[in-house]
Amino acid sequence: MQTADAGDRQLETLRLYGRLVDVRDDWGGCLVLCCGAGCAASGAPAAVSIAGGATLAIDADAAAVKAAMRRGELDFVVNTLDEALRALKNQVRQRRPLSVGLTADVDAALCEMVERGVLPDLLLTGAHQAAQPILQNESIRELQAAGMLVRSIDGPDDDRHTRRSMDPSRDRFGEHYLPAVNAADLRALDERVRAFLPAEDMVRRRWIERVAQYLREARRGGRWVWLTEEERQRLGD
């Protein structure tokens, strides 16, 4: 049987998606900010898109941002904040997912955001930013004071509290990997999972319906999903 290890990008994205839906079930109409080295390839843009939101990822490393777009982790790459906002504005208004990478000096871009009155709903931070004074940045402090939330990409592996949006008895859910031998088998597996999920369980249904669209690595190998033990047994090994 095919397996996946804990470092699998799909699993990382599932956990990040869980942290997002812990804050709110649906991020449609919201703008999420991530910035600094590696932010575009952190899994954040895919997780936000699956949750229905729009992402602005700011990184000064042009090669890294373009590589993230080639891997499907960003929809567009631009060089100015004005271009980024033009791309994001209508999508946010229409509650449609979009991920935009901005190749720019992080401090300068954040300062311009404050000057222009751009207020993201959420800032995602991660381990790669631990050595950076991102939370000490004056512009970030101003955005926080104006109401921007801050959430960490990183967290403990046993992050069961993030599933509170799915079910009051969230402790019954675990992370399960369901293997598939090829792309057709994976599509059939997704249909099986979606078929028995409750119609009102939009958090898990959204994950199954969107993960392959926004995370290229999730188009092969198998599917990570939150299941109860009873549900896992119904699906089989």
C-alpha positions as CSV (number, residue, x, y, z in Angstrom):
1,M,0.0,0.0,0.0
2,Q,1.3,3.5,-0.9
3,T,1.9,5.8,2.0
4,A,2.9,9.4,2.6
5,D,5.1,10.8,5.2
6,A,4.4,13.7,7.6
7,G,6.4,16.1,5.4
8,D,4.0,15.7,2.5
9,R,3.0,19.0,1.0
10,Q,-0.6,18.0,0.8
11,L,-0.7,17.2,4.5
12,E,1.0,20.5,5.3
13,T,-1.6,22.3,3.3
14,L,-4.5,20.4,5.0
15,R,-3.2,21.4,8.4
16,L,-2.9,25.0,7.3
17,Y,-6.4,24.9,5.8
18,G,-7.5,23.6,9.2
19,R,-6.0,26.6,10.9
20,L,-7.8,28.9,8.5
21,V,-11.2,27.4,8.9
22,D,-10.7,27.5,12.7
23,V,-10.9,31.2,12.3
24,R,-13.8,31.2,9.9
25,D,-15.5,28.5,7.7
26,D,-15.3,30.5,4.5
27,W,-12.7,33.0,3.5
28,G,-14.5,34.2,0.4
29,G,-14.2,38.0,0.1
30,C,-11.1,38.1,2.3
31,L,-7.5,39.1,1.6
32,V,-4.7,37.1,3.3
33,L,-1.2,38.4,3.4
34,C,2.1,36.4,3.6
35,C,5.5,38.0,3.2
36,G,9.2,37.2,3.3
37,A,11.5,34.5,2.0
38,G,9.7,31.3,1.1
39,C,6.2,32.5,1.7
40,A,4.9,31.7,-1.8
41,A,6.0,28.1,-1.5
42,S,4.8,27.6,2.1
43,G,1.5,26.1,1.1
44,A,-0.3,29.2,2.3
45,P,-1.6,30.4,-1.2
46,A,-3.1,26.9,-1.9
47,A,-4.7,26.6,1.5
48,V,-6.2,30.1,1.3
49,S,-7.6,29.4,-2.2
50,I,-9.2,26.2,-1.0
51,A,-10.8,28.1,1.8
52,G,-12.2,30.6,-0.7
53,G,-9.9,33.6,-0.1
54,A,-7.4,35.7,-2.0
55,T,-3.7,35.7,-1.2
56,L,-1.0,38.4,-1.6
57,A,2.5,36.9,-1.2
58,I,5.3,39.4,-1.1
59,D,8.9,38.2,-1.6
60,A,12.0,40.0,-2.9
61,D,13.3,36.8,-4.5
62,A,12.0,36.9,-8.0
63,A,13.3,33.5,-8.9
64,A,11.6,31.9,-6.0
65,V,8.3,33.6,-6.7
66,K,8.4,32.6,-10.4
67,A,9.2,29.0,-9.4
68,A,6.2,29.0,-7.1
69,M,4.0,30.1,-10.0
70,R,5.4,27.3,-12.3
71,R,4.6,24.8,-9.6
72,G,1.0,26.1,-9.6
73,E,1.3,27.6,-6.1
74,L,0.5,31.1,-7.4
75,D,-1.9,32.3,-10.1
76,F,0.0,35.4,-11.1
77,V,3.3,37.2,-10.4
78,V,3.6,41.0,-10.6
79,N,6.2,43.6,-9.9
80,T,4.2,46.4,-8.3
81,L,1.6,46.6,-5.6
82,D,-0.6,48.5,-8.0
83,E,-0.7,45.5,-10.3
84,A,-1.3,43.1,-7.5
85,L,-4.2,45.2,-6.1
86,R,-5.8,45.5,-9.6
87,A,-5.7,41.7,-10.0
88,L,-7.0,41.1,-6.5
89,K,-9.7,43.7,-6.2
90,N,-12.5,42.2,-8.3
91,Q,-11.7,38.7,-7.1
92,V,-12.1,39.8,-3.5
93,R,-15.3,41.7,-4.3
94,Q,-16.7,38.6,-6.1
95,R,-15.6,36.3,-3.3
96,R,-13.4,34.3,-5.7
97,P,-10.0,32.7,-4.9
98,L,-6.8,34.2,-6.4
99,S,-3.2,34.0,-5.3
100,V,-0.8,36.8,-6.5
101,G,2.9,36.9,-5.9
102,L,4.5,40.3,-5.6
103,T,8.2,40.5,-6.3
104,A,9.3,43.5,-4.2
105,D,11.1,44.7,-1.2
106,V,8.9,43.5,1.7
107,D,9.4,46.6,3.9
108,A,8.7,49.0,1.0
109,A,5.6,47.1,-0.1
110,L,4.2,46.9,3.4
111,C,4.8,50.7,3.8
112,E,3.0,51.4,0.6
113,M,0.0,49.2,1.7
114,V,-0.4,51.3,4.8
115,E,-0.1,54.5,2.9
116,R,-2.8,53.3,0.4
117,G,-5.1,52.1,3.1
118,V,-4.9,48.4,2.1
119,L,-6.0,46.3,5.1
120,P,-5.6,42.5,4.7
121,D,-7.9,40.4,6.9
122,L,-5.1,38.1,8.0
123,L,-1.3,37.8,8.1
124,L,0.1,34.3,7.9
125,T,3.5,33.9,9.4
126,G,5.8,30.8,9.4
127,A,9.0,29.3,10.7
128,H,11.0,30.8,7.8
129,Q,10.2,34.2,9.3
130,A,11.4,33.4,12.8
131,A,14.8,35.1,12.0
132,Q,13.0,38.0,10.4
133,P,11.5,40.9,12.4
134,I,8.3,40.6,10.5
135,L,6.1,41.1,13.5
136,Q,8.3,44.0,14.6
137,N,7.8,45.7,11.3
138,E,6.2,49.1,11.8
139,S,3.8,48.7,8.9
140,I,2.7,45.3,10.2
141,R,2.1,46.8,13.6
142,E,-0.1,49.5,12.0
143,L,-2.0,46.9,10.1
144,Q,-2.6,44.9,13.3
145,A,-3.7,48.0,15.1
146,A,-6.2,48.6,12.3
147,G,-7.7,45.1,12.7
148,M,-5.5,42.6,10.7
149,L,-5.4,39.2,12.4
150,V,-2.2,37.2,12.6
151,R,-2.0,33.4,12.3
152,S,1.0,31.1,12.3
153,I,1.5,28.6,9.4
154,D,3.2,26.3,11.9
155,G,1.6,24.4,14.7
156,P,1.7,21.1,16.6
157,D,1.0,18.0,14.5
158,D,-1.9,17.1,16.8
159,D,-3.8,20.2,16.0
160,R,-7.3,18.9,16.6
161,H,-8.7,22.2,17.9
162,T,-8.6,23.5,14.3
163,R,-11.4,21.1,13.3
164,R,-14.0,22.9,15.5
165,S,-15.7,24.3,12.4
166,M,-16.4,20.8,11.0
167,D,-18.2,19.1,13.9
168,P,-18.9,19.8,17.6
169,S,-17.3,16.4,18.3
170,R,-14.1,17.3,16.4
171,D,-11.9,15.1,18.5
172,R,-13.3,12.1,16.5
173,F,-11.5,13.4,13.4
174,G,-8.1,12.3,12.5
175,E,-5.7,12.8,9.5
176,H,-5.9,9.9,7.2
177,Y,-4.1,9.2,4.0
178,L,-6.1,7.3,1.3
179,P,-3.8,5.9,-1.4
180,A,-4.6,5.8,-5.1
181,V,-2.7,4.0,-7.9
182,N,-3.2,6.6,-10.6
183,A,-5.0,9.9,-11.4
184,A,-8.3,8.2,-12.4
185,D,-8.3,6.1,-9.2
186,L,-7.7,9.3,-7.2
187,R,-10.6,11.1,-8.9
188,A,-12.8,8.1,-8.1
189,L,-11.6,8.1,-4.5
190,D,-12.5,11.8,-4.2
191,E,-16.0,11.1,-5.5
192,R,-16.4,8.3,-2.9
193,V,-15.4,10.5,-0.1
194,R,-17.5,13.4,-1.2
195,A,-20.5,11.2,-1.7
196,F,-20.8,10.2,2.0
197,L,-19.8,13.5,3.6
198,P,-22.8,15.3,5.0
199,A,-24.2,18.0,2.7
200,E,-23.7,20.6,5.4
201,D,-20.1,19.7,6.0
202,M,-18.7,22.4,3.7
203,V,-15.3,22.5,5.2
204,R,-14.4,18.9,4.3
205,R,-16.3,19.0,1.1
206,R,-14.5,22.1,0.0
207,W,-11.2,20.4,0.7
208,I,-12.0,17.4,-1.5
209,E,-13.5,19.5,-4.3
210,R,-10.7,22.0,-4.5
211,V,-7.4,20.6,-3.3
212,A,-6.4,19.1,-6.7
213,Q,-7.2,22.4,-8.4
214,Y,-5.0,24.6,-6.2
215,L,-2.3,22.1,-5.2
216,R,-0.6,20.4,-8.1
217,E,1.1,17.8,-5.9
218,A,-2.4,16.7,-4.8
219,R,-3.2,15.4,-8.3
220,R,-1.4,12.1,-7.8
221,G,-0.5,9.5,-5.2
222,G,-3.5,9.7,-2.8
223,R,-5.6,12.0,-0.7
224,W,-5.1,13.3,2.8
225,V,-8.4,14.0,4.5
226,W,-10.0,14.4,7.9
227,L,-12.1,11.3,8.8
228,T,-13.6,9.6,11.8
229,E,-12.4,6.0,12.3
230,E,-15.8,4.8,11.3
231,E,-15.6,6.8,8.0
232,R,-12.1,5.4,7.3
233,Q,-13.3,1.9,7.8
234,R,-16.2,2.5,5.4
235,L,-13.8,3.7,2.8
236,G,-11.5,0.7,3.4
237,D,-7.7,0.7,3.5
